[in-house]
Amino acid sequence: MVKRPEYFAIKRFAPIGIHGRVFRIYQELLNTNPAVHNQMRNASMVNIVGPLVQFARTLPEYVKNTRQLSREARNMLRALLNAKDPIDLLFADLPQALGFHAFKEDEALNAEDMKSFQSRLRNAIAELAGAFGQLVEHIRGIVSEAFGTEKALTDFRKELSKRAAPLITRCTDYRLKPFVAALHKNRGLDKDWIISIGTIACQRPTDAWKDSDLPAFSTRIHDLTRRFLALESLAAAERRQMPKAAEGKTARLISMAKPDGGMKNEVFWVKKNYTKKLKPVVSELVEKYNNEEEIKALFVLLGDYLMTKKEGGK
């Protein structure tokens, strides 16, 4: 600074007049808002600007990128992240972000405007602080919907942990296994558990999601849930089957949805020697009907036959 003084400028700030009133609003905000987490001991510019900028910088990437914020909250976040001059930030950038003009040192501002500024400032901070929590709540709702439950999350986690326990060792699918492991985990905070489910389903840290990840999560969690329930049904069928009856057999869960809205789920026990015996027959069929549409038609006809036969046998 001594060698190249032309590169530096000194600005004087005195908390008087309108700047003093606005400065006290910021000071009160930092004293009472846990989101900004700074208890003021003295009214210095650094003690005001530092916590505000730090608050913005440490927000999850999701909050920094989401469009699910009010215009004022987005503008405020942008002002904090791009802040260069503390005086400009407090008395020009932030007021303009919240829909006011820059507060000049020598102007007057009525009490109603000051109250409105204070309210908008507090609301924008609260919105930014709560945005990720709202995302987590959305995820929780989707998970509950996928499993068809209205139980409290803590109770449902205990139930899921018991249901997932016998599936841990048998599940080897690389997409389903982490999901089953997460369902089995019954320790830690509910919020952290929900975040882990979001990360597993989308294969992206939940705090780094984009807005498009939420609908994608809904699709993926419903798919993972269906696969979990199918595996659970197979495991239950195996437990019900007598050891002798299950010997030399393998189980498959077949699900078919009919055009009229009907749905059929059946566990079929297939003898392993039959599977081996009929493999050449399948190869012949595939060779004979090498058109994919014909193969699909064969699959549907066989499925209809099996399901109809099952219904007729009951």
C-alpha positions as semicolon CSV with decimal commas, in nm:
position;residue;x (nm);y (nm);z (nm)
1;M;0,000;0,000;0,000
2;V;0,288;0,239;0,079
3;K;0,466;0,153;-0,247
4;R;0,163;0,182;-0,478
5;P;-0,091;0,410;-0,307
6;E;-0,276;0,474;-0,637
7;Y;-0,419;0,122;-0,614
8;F;-0,590;0,187;-0,282
9;A;-0,862;0,415;-0,149
10;I;-0,983;0,474;0,204
11;K;-1,353;0,515;0,271
12;R;-1,483;0,666;0,589
13;F;-1,798;0,531;0,747
14;A;-1,983;0,694;1,034
15;P;-2,305;0,526;1,154
16;I;-2,514;0,845;1,156
17;G;-2,823;0,967;0,972
18;I;-2,996;0,722;0,738
19;H;-2,681;0,510;0,718
20;G;-2,681;0,485;1,094
21;R;-3,047;0,374;1,099
22;V;-2,991;0,115;0,827
23;F;-2,672;-0,001;0,996
24;R;-2,864;-0,064;1,317
25;I;-3,116;-0,273;1,123
26;Y;-2,833;-0,497;1,003
27;Q;-2,690;-0,508;1,353
28;E;-3,023;-0,614;1,501
29;L;-3,064;-0,879;1,232
30;L;-2,730;-1,036;1,315
31;N;-2,804;-1,024;1,686
32;T;-3,139;-1,203;1,656
33;N;-3,110;-1,430;1,350
34;P;-2,943;-1,769;1,418
35;A;-2,906;-1,831;1,045
36;V;-2,637;-1,565;1,028
37;H;-2,494;-1,695;1,359
38;N;-2,306;-1,392;1,482
39;Q;-2,364;-1,217;1,813
40;M;-2,258;-0,857;1,780
41;R;-2,026;-0,713;2,042
42;N;-1,936;-0,394;1,865
43;A;-2,083;-0,216;1,567
44;S;-1,800;-0,241;1,316
45;M;-1,843;-0,271;0,941
46;V;-1,646;-0,598;0,935
47;N;-1,870;-0,752;1,202
48;I;-2,174;-0,675;0,989
49;V;-2,055;-0,759;0,636
50;G;-1,841;-1,061;0,724
51;P;-2,119;-1,284;0,865
52;L;-2,362;-1,187;0,588
53;V;-2,118;-1,276;0,310
54;Q;-2,007;-1,592;0,492
55;F;-2,371;-1,696;0,530
56;A;-2,424;-1,669;0,154
57;R;-2,103;-1,848;0,062
58;T;-2,173;-2,146;0,288
59;L;-2,524;-2,208;0,158
60;P;-2,565;-2,544;-0,023
61;E;-2,506;-2,532;-0,399
62;Y;-2,872;-2,623;-0,444
63;V;-2,978;-2,295;-0,281
64;K;-2,735;-2,097;-0,493
65;N;-2,878;-2,245;-0,815
66;T;-3,248;-2,302;-0,747
67;R;-3,520;-2,094;-0,906
68;Q;-3,757;-2,191;-0,623
69;L;-3,681;-1,865;-0,444
70;S;-3,853;-1,530;-0,451
71;R;-3,697;-1,266;-0,674
72;E;-3,587;-1,067;-0,370
73;A;-3,412;-1,367;-0,212
74;R;-3,233;-1,447;-0,541
75;N;-3,126;-1,087;-0,584
76;M;-3,002;-1,067;-0,226
77;L;-2,801;-1,387;-0,265
78;R;-2,645;-1,257;-0,586
79;A;-2,552;-0,928;-0,416
80;L;-2,386;-1,110;-0,124
81;L;-2,193;-1,351;-0,346
82;N;-2,069;-1,071;-0,571
83;A;-1,997;-0,819;-0,296
84;K;-1,679;-0,614;-0,341
85;D;-1,725;-0,298;-0,138
86;P;-1,885;-0,326;0,210
87;I;-2,040;0,021;0,207
88;D;-2,187;-0,032;-0,140
89;L;-2,317;-0,372;-0,031
90;L;-2,501;-0,246;0,277
91;F;-2,640;0,080;0,145
92;A;-2,681;0,020;-0,231
93;D;-2,659;-0,343;-0,344
94;L;-2,877;-0,504;-0,075
95;P;-3,144;-0,229;-0,067
96;Q;-3,172;-0,246;-0,448
97;A;-3,192;-0,626;-0,433
98;L;-3,489;-0,591;-0,200
99;G;-3,672;-0,340;-0,418
100;F;-3,548;-0,011;-0,271
101;H;-3,320;0,254;-0,414
102;A;-2,969;0,304;-0,280
103;F;-2,970;0,473;0,062
104;K;-2,776;0,799;0,032
105;E;-2,613;0,943;0,338
106;D;-2,788;1,280;0,323
107;E;-3,144;1,172;0,239
108;A;-3,441;1,114;0,465
109;L;-3,641;0,791;0,481
110;N;-3,972;0,761;0,659
111;A;-4,036;0,507;0,933
112;E;-4,268;0,297;0,715
113;D;-3,998;0,247;0,451
114;M;-3,744;0,154;0,716
115;K;-3,987;-0,100;0,864
116;S;-4,055;-0,245;0,519
117;F;-3,683;-0,275;0,445
118;Q;-3,622;-0,450;0,775
119;S;-3,907;-0,695;0,707
120;R;-3,789;-0,778;0,354
121;L;-3,431;-0,821;0,472
122;R;-3,537;-1,060;0,748
123;N;-3,771;-1,256;0,516
124;A;-3,504;-1,296;0,247
125;I;-3,251;-1,425;0,501
126;A;-3,508;-1,670;0,639
127;E;-3,600;-1,788;0,289
128;L;-3,238;-1,854;0,195
129;A;-3,171;-2,029;0,526
130;G;-3,477;-2,252;0,489
131;A;-3,459;-2,336;0,118
132;F;-3,259;-2,657;0,156
133;G;-3,481;-2,769;0,443
134;Q;-3,783;-2,728;0,214
135;L;-3,615;-2,950;-0,046
136;V;-3,553;-3,217;0,220
137;E;-3,920;-3,198;0,321
138;H;-4,026;-3,247;-0,043
139;I;-3,800;-3,553;-0,062
140;R;-3,951;-3,691;0,260
141;G;-4,300;-3,655;0,116
142;I;-4,204;-3,837;-0,205
143;V;-4,044;-4,123;-0,010
144;S;-4,357;-4,163;0,205
145;E;-4,574;-4,157;-0,107
146;A;-4,358;-4,419;-0,281
147;F;-4,399;-4,657;0,015
148;G;-4,765;-4,566;0,060
149;T;-4,730;-4,465;0,423
150;E;-4,849;-4,177;0,640
151;K;-4,650;-4,287;0,945
152;A;-4,413;-4,051;1,122
153;L;-4,070;-4,080;0,961
154;T;-3,892;-4,197;1,278
155;D;-4,140;-4,484;1,324
156;F;-4,134;-4,575;0,956
157;R;-3,755;-4,586;0,955
158;K;-3,763;-4,845;1,235
159;E;-4,008;-5,055;1,035
160;L;-3,803;-5,026;0,715
161;S;-3,485;-5,120;0,899
162;K;-3,642;-5,449;1,010
163;R;-3,783;-5,518;0,663
164;A;-3,451;-5,446;0,492
165;A;-3,238;-5,655;0,731
166;P;-3,298;-5,996;0,564
167;L;-3,239;-5,848;0,219
168;I;-2,894;-5,700;0,284
169;T;-2,696;-6,015;0,208
170;R;-2,906;-6,144;-0,081
171;C;-2,923;-5,818;-0,278
172;T;-2,630;-5,782;-0,521
173;D;-2,777;-5,540;-0,774
174;Y;-2,542;-5,240;-0,786
175;R;-2,829;-4,985;-0,794
176;L;-3,060;-5,149;-0,542
177;K;-2,801;-5,261;-0,285
178;P;-2,708;-4,906;-0,161
179;F;-3,080;-4,829;-0,132
180;V;-3,147;-5,142;0,076
181;A;-2,846;-5,058;0,295
182;A;-2,979;-4,705;0,351
183;L;-3,323;-4,840;0,445
184;H;-3,159;-5,075;0,692
185;K;-2,975;-4,790;0,862
186;N;-3,172;-4,671;1,162
187;R;-2,922;-4,440;1,328
188;G;-2,867;-4,069;1,291
189;L;-3,103;-3,781;1,227
190;D;-3,410;-3,823;1,006
191;K;-3,294;-3,526;0,798
192;D;-2,955;-3,687;0,726
193;W;-3,128;-4,013;0,635
194;I;-3,355;-3,837;0,385
195;I;-3,054;-3,657;0,234
196;S;-2,875;-3,991;0,192
197;I;-3,180;-4,140;0,015
198;G;-3,179;-3,843;-0,225
199;T;-2,809;-3,889;-0,295
200;I;-2,845;-4,263;-0,361
201;A;-3,148;-4,230;-0,587
202;C;-3,006;-3,949;-0,804
203;Q;-2,638;-4,046;-0,769
204;R;-2,563;-3,683;-0,695
205;P;-2,516;-3,517;-0,353
206;T;-2,855;-3,382;-0,253
207;D;-2,710;-3,045;-0,151
208;A;-2,577;-3,006;-0,508
209;W;-2,908;-3,085;-0,681
210;K;-3,054;-2,874;-0,955
211;D;-3,429;-2,808;-0,973
212;S;-3,464;-3,080;-1,240
213;D;-3,335;-3,343;-0,996
214;L;-3,652;-3,340;-0,782
215;P;-3,888;-3,480;-1,049
216;A;-3,611;-3,721;-1,155
217;F;-3,583;-3,833;-0,792
218;S;-3,956;-3,903;-0,780
219;T;-3,930;-4,136;-1,079
220;R;-3,621;-4,314;-0,948
221;I;-3,742;-4,358;-0,590
222;H;-4,067;-4,513;-0,710
223;D;-3,864;-4,753;-0,926
224;L;-3,630;-4,842;-0,639
225;T;-3,926;-4,891;-0,406
226;R;-4,098;-5,127;-0,651
227;R;-3,779;-5,328;-0,682
228;F;-3,736;-5,338;-0,304
229;L;-4,094;-5,461;-0,259
230;A;-4,044;-5,725;-0,530
231;L;-3,729;-5,852;-0,361
232;E;-3,910;-5,850;-0,028
233;S;-4,195;-6,057;-0,178
234;L;-3,950;-6,313;-0,317
235;A;-3,772;-6,341;0,016
236;A;-4,105;-6,385;0,197
237;A;-4,212;-6,655;-0,051
238;E;-3,888;-6,841;0,009
239;R;-3,939;-6,825;0,385
240;R;-4,292;-6,964;0,350
241;Q;-4,180;-7,250;0,127
242;M;-4,082;-7,572;0,304
243;P;-3,708;-7,647;0,260
244;K;-3,784;-7,973;0,079
245;A;-4,035;-7,810;-0,157
246;A;-3,790;-7,534;-0,250
247;E;-3,500;-7,768;-0,311
248;G;-3,370;-7,750;-0,668
249;K;-3,597;-7,455;-0,753
250;T;-3,554;-7,085;-0,816
251;A;-3,820;-6,819;-0,751
252;R;-3,931;-6,538;-0,980
253;L;-4,183;-6,262;-0,914
254;I;-4,388;-6,196;-1,229
255;S;-4,596;-5,879;-1,251
256;M;-4,839;-5,804;-1,532
257;A;-5,064;-5,503;-1,577
258;K;-5,365;-5,555;-1,802
259;P;-5,518;-5,295;-2,040
260;D;-5,829;-5,279;-1,821
261;G;-5,623;-5,166;-1,522
262;G;-5,601;-5,505;-1,358
263;M;-5,273;-5,603;-1,198
264;K;-5,137;-5,946;-1,116
265;N;-4,830;-6,035;-0,911
266;E;-4,731;-6,399;-0,877
267;V;-4,429;-6,582;-0,740
268;F;-4,338;-6,877;-0,964
269;W;-4,118;-7,158;-0,843
270;V;-3,924;-7,304;-1,135
271;K;-3,724;-7,624;-1,126
272;K;-3,363;-7,552;-1,214
273;N;-3,334;-7,864;-1,434
274;Y;-3,634;-7,739;-1,637
275;T;-3,462;-7,407;-1,687
276;K;-3,154;-7,583;-1,819
277;K;-3,363;-7,815;-2,036
278;L;-3,567;-7,536;-2,197
279;K;-3,282;-7,296;-2,274
280;P;-3,231;-7,446;-2,622
281;V;-3,605;-7,406;-2,688
282;V;-3,582;-7,037;-2,603
283;S;-3,282;-7,001;-2,835
284;E;-3,481;-7,163;-3,116
285;L;-3,775;-6,931;-3,059
286;V;-3,551;-6,625;-3,058
287;E;-3,386;-6,743;-3,379
288;K;-3,720;-6,818;-3,544
289;Y;-3,888;-6,498;-3,429
290;N;-3,594;-6,261;-3,440
291;N;-3,818;-5,954;-3,464
292;E;-3,831;-5,776;-3,128
293;E;-4,206;-5,713;-3,158
294;E;-4,272;-6,084;-3,211
295;I;-4,062;-6,173;-2,905
296;K;-4,266;-5,925;-2,699
297;A;-4,590;-6,080;-2,828
298;L;-4,470;-6,426;-2,724
299;F;-4,382;-6,294;-2,379
300;V;-4,728;-6,137;-2,338
301;L;-4,907;-6,453;-2,453
302;L;-4,705;-6,673;-2,217
303;G;-4,768;-6,429;-1,933
304;D;-5,143;-6,423;-2,002
305;Y;-5,147;-6,802;-2,017
306;L;-4,967;-6,841;-1,685
307;M;-5,174;-6,580;-1,506
308;T;-5,502;-6,721;-1,642
309;K;-5,397;-7,072;-1,545
310;K;-5,315;-6,953;-1,192
311;E;-5,654;-6,785;-1,160
312;G;-5,835;-7,092;-1,293
313;G;-5,654;-7,315;-1,048
314;K;-5,773;-7,122;-0,742
